[in-house]
Amino acid sequence: MEAKKSKKKLIIILVIVAVLAAAIVIFGVPYFKRHFIEVKMNEAEAINTPAVDLGTKNILTVYFTRNGNCDFEDNVDAVSSASLMRDGDKLIGNCELAAEMIQHSVGGDIYAIRTKKKYPSSYTGTVGAASEEFSEGTKLELEGELPDISKYDTVFILYPLWWYKVPMAVQSFVQQVDLSGKRVYALVSHGGSGEAGSVAALEETAGIKIERPFFTLFDDDAAGAKDSIGEWLNAIK
Ligand SMILES: Cc1cc2nc3c(=O)[nH]c(=O)nc-3n(C[C@H](O)[C@H](O)[C@H](O)COP(=O)(O)O)c2cc1C
């Protein structure tokens, strides 16, 4: 009787372990793969999007990306480029590449949000630093001059989802520029969570309305996103 019960227990445990292992393989491996290896790509080819006419050329594409905001060493070959893309010696972030695709397609200017404080070079270090920023509500100082927003009537804002939220750097940017009266579009890059309600939060922080539909970019798809971004641009024009 006891032996029968133990056998049943063992079978249940094995089934649970098998289900968990299958879940990790199906859902976990793509995440790990993307966040702990680099993706080699050809930047010029990746951003070669067809032209889309938005009826204006006064367009600013603003992006925030991990690349360029981390304490990377000067020697890029020594950098752990996990979660980043690489074209030869150049590292490229997901939102950076998507911003280049948009600019290539619709024209206008491009602006990178940069923080004075740099994040740790390791992916997990940045995840930890961002978590502290959110829990402490850190106000981030930005590096360099802000763009002259008055020159533009259309603004694209691209950001990676961080802890289901808009990164503090992007919150800081929208609080310092006047986006009222502009047509504002958003692209959110993520590792599986979608935009997670962050666009509505960004609207509230910036005190503006963001046009629909916004675009959600799964990080695994960034290098090959030119067609889907092109479709989105055609849909919003
Ligand atoms: C600090 C940090 C927090 C993140 N939090 C989330 C998250 O909550 N949900 C998610 O799907 N992806 C999350 N990610 C993954 C990024 O959103 C995703 O990899 C994005 O494409 C990175 O874009 P980038 O290369 O332009 O920085 C996080 C990444 C970092 C660095």
The ligand as an ORCA input file, in Angstrom:
! r2SCAN-3c Opt
* xyz 0 1
  C      16.294     47.179    -17.224
  C      15.526     46.300    -18.141
  C      14.233     45.930    -17.812
  C      13.455     45.191    -18.716
  N      12.167     44.884    -18.387
  C      11.407     44.224    -19.287
  C      10.036     43.938    -18.994
  O       9.491     44.288    -17.947
  N       9.318     43.249    -19.923
  C       9.863     42.857    -21.109
  O       9.163     42.268    -21.930
  N      11.148     43.136    -21.416
  C      11.935     43.798    -20.540
  N      13.236     44.085    -20.851
  C      13.752     43.736    -22.187
  C      13.799     44.955    -23.101
  O      12.592     45.703    -23.061
  C      14.024     44.534    -24.549
  O      15.128     43.666    -24.651
  C      14.227     45.735    -25.457
  O      14.099     45.323    -26.800
  C      15.595     46.370    -25.292
  O      15.695     47.441    -26.201
  P      17.046     48.258    -26.417
  O      18.044     47.330    -27.071
  O      16.661     49.358    -27.346
  O      17.514     48.750    -25.094
  C      14.022     44.786    -19.962
  C      15.343     45.134    -20.255
  C      16.093     45.881    -19.368
  C      17.522     46.253    -19.726
*
